[in-house]
Amino acid sequence: MSEYLHFEEQIRIIKLLNDGSEYAFQIIFERNKDKIYKLAIRYLVSPILAQEAVQDVFLKLWFEKKVIKDWQHLESWLTVVSRNHCIDQLRKIAREWQSVSLKDNLVVELSENNSYNNLIDKQYEQLLSDIINRLPLKQKQVYSLVREDKLSYLQVGEQLGISPLTVKTHMARALHAIKDELTKQGLLFVLLFFLKNH
């Protein structure tokens, strides 16, 4: 794919994006994803966090697509949003490090009684399995590919024939449903879900 877009083509792509065209969105994604990734990796160092940053920035673009005025505005918007997202992530990581001792203490407490801990683990795994099996098919597939097979949203999208945006939506809904069901069973199961997935 050529890096250069004629001015008239830029206008056409932006208009299509404003109108909700996934085709235009995909063109913009393909042309800008590497640049956003390079910016994110400089801030976040972690390839996984950088890939998530790319996905989050383009998800935000999709929801705010109507504010984009032209190609130059698009490029500056992507840069500013990417930088702000990375800074927010660094602040979040700093807050999590501050609470790491509390988290470690909880792990120790849960592990002190091996018999009790094993029983709770079995109950949790069975409960989680039951909840996942009740998810709508696409949510179940996406959750399995992301959490168990460790695929990125882009890889999952390619495998299932859907956009990364749709993958992220299915994943968000799956996580929301899982946490809601675990909450009904008690705070301990929610904490276990948090500990085993972070």
N, C-alpha and C positions, 0 to 999 in steps of 0.2 A: 504494500500500500504506500503510495507516494506521500511524502511528508507535506507537500504543498497543496493547498486548496485555493483555487481561483476565488476572487472576491465574491463573484456572483454565487458560487457554490457555497461559500461560507454563509451568505445571507439566507440561502435556501435551507441549509442544514439547521441554522438557528431558528428559522420560522417553523420548520418541522418539529424541532425540539419543543418550542413553545406550545405547539398544538398536540404534544403528547406522543410523538412518533418514537417507537422503540428502535426503528431503523436509524434515525438520527442520533439517538442516545448511544447506540452501539458504535457508530462511527466516532463519536466524540470520546467514548470510552477507550476504543482501540488506539486512538491518536494521542491520548493523554495519560493512560494508565502508567506507562513506564516513568514518565516525568514525575508523577505524583509519588510513585513508589520510591524513586531515588531521593526525593525530598523527605519522605517519611523515614527512610532507613537512616538518614543523617541524624534525625532527631531521636528515633526510637531504638536504633541499633538492631533490634530483633526483626528478622525477616517475617515472622508470623504476625507481629504487631503492625509491621509496615503494610503487609497484604490486607490486614483488617482495616487499616486506615484508608487504603485505596477503595475498598468496598464501601466504607462508611461515607467517604466524601462523595462518591458517585450516587449513593442512595440519597444523600442530601440534595445533590444536583437534581435528581429526578423529581423530588418533592417541591423544589424551588425553581423548576425549569422556566416558569413564566416570567421570572425576574431577569433572565439573561437577555441583554439587549443586542449584542453583536459578538463577533468572534473574539475581539480584543477584550471585551468585558468578560466573556467566558473564561479566557485564560487567566486573567487577573483574579477572577472569582475563585477558580480552582486553586490557585496558589495561596490566596488568603485563607480560604476554608481549610485547606490541607495543613497549613502552618498552625492555625488555631486548634485544629483537631489534635495535632501532635502535642502541642503544649498542654491541652486538656488531659491527654493520656498520661503525660509525664506527671502532672499534678495528681491524677488518680493513683498512679503507681506509688508516688510518695506517700499518699494517705494510706494505701494498703500496707506499705512497709511499716508505717507507724503502728498499725494494729496487728502486725505479724506475731508479736509476743502473745497477745490475747488468743489468736488463732492456734498457736502452738500449744498453749495451755489447755485448750479445749480438746485437741488431739490426744494429749497425754491423759486427760481425764477419761475420755472415751475408751482409751486403750488399757486402763489400769486393770480392769476385770476382763480377762480374755474370754471367758465363757459368755459373759453378758455382751461383750463387744461382738463376738461371733454371731450371737443370736440376733442382735440388732442389725448387723450387716446383712444377714440372710433375709430378715424381714424387709429391710430397705431395698435390697436387690430384687426381691419378688414384687414388692410394691411398685418399684420403678419400671420393671418389665411389664407389669399389668397395665400401667398408665400408658407406656409407649405403644403397647399393642392396641390400645383403644384410640390412639390418635388417627386422624384422617390419613389416608394412604401416603399422600405427598409429604405431609409433615413427618410421618414415620420414616420415609425413605431419606429425606433430607437430614433428619436428626441422626440417623444411623451412619450416613456417609460422612457427616461432619464430625460427630463425636467419636464414633467407633473406628472409622476408616481414616480419620484425620485429613480429609480432603478440604481444599479451599472452596469458597462459594463459587468461584469461577469453574473449578474442576467438577463440582457437583452439577452446576448448570449445564456444562457440556455433556455430562453423562446422562442427565435426565431430559435434556432438550429444552431447558428453560433458561431465562436470563438470571444473572447473579442477583439482581434486584428481587426477583421472585423467590429465589433460594433464601435470601436473607429474610424475606417476609414469612416464608414457611417456618424457618428456624425460630424466629422471634415468637411466632404463635405457638410452636411446639414447646418452647421453654416456658412461656407464660402458662400454658395448660398444665405442664408438669409441676411447676412450682405451686400453682393453685391447688392441685390434687394433693401434693405433699403437705401443704399447709393445713389442709383438712385433717391430716393424720397426725399432726403435731409438729412443734418447732424443731424437735430433734432431727426429723427426717429432712427438713429444709436445710438445716445446718450440714447434715451429711452430704446432701446434694451439692452445696456450696464447696465443702472441703474436697470432695472427690472430683470437682470440675474446675478447680482453680489451682 
